[in-house]
Amino acid sequence: MARQTQTGTGARQKRRTAKTDRQQLADMAKGHAEDALAALVEIAREGGSETARISAANAILDRAYGKPSTASQTAADIEPLPSSVNLGELSDEELVAIAQGGPMLAKGTSETA
């Protein structure tokens, strides 16, 4: 029985140590974040290949705004546009809502309803 307790304690200690190690590594990496961003900006502006420039630009945008959601993540959230809708009859607010992937406002309703 005592042996199992020691194993459990050792496992907890290993997890705690691994967590501490990851935190220390993250803290060290944060110390280089400004230089890393500057390097990405330099590559995005003056990189030798188009692929390198695009990759660096995407990395900067991902860090600034987060990665864009994929179609599979948002498809269930998007209300389909009824086939009988005449886009010329929609208000600017309704067109903006559709463009942003939100639900279309019903005719005659306000934005706050």
ABEGO torsion letter per residue (X at the ends): XAAAAAAAAAAAAAAAAAAAAAAAAAAAAAAAAAAAAAAAAAAAAABABAAAAAAAAAAAAAAAAEBBBBAAAAAAABBBBBAABBAAABBAAAAAAAAAGBBBBBBGBBAAX
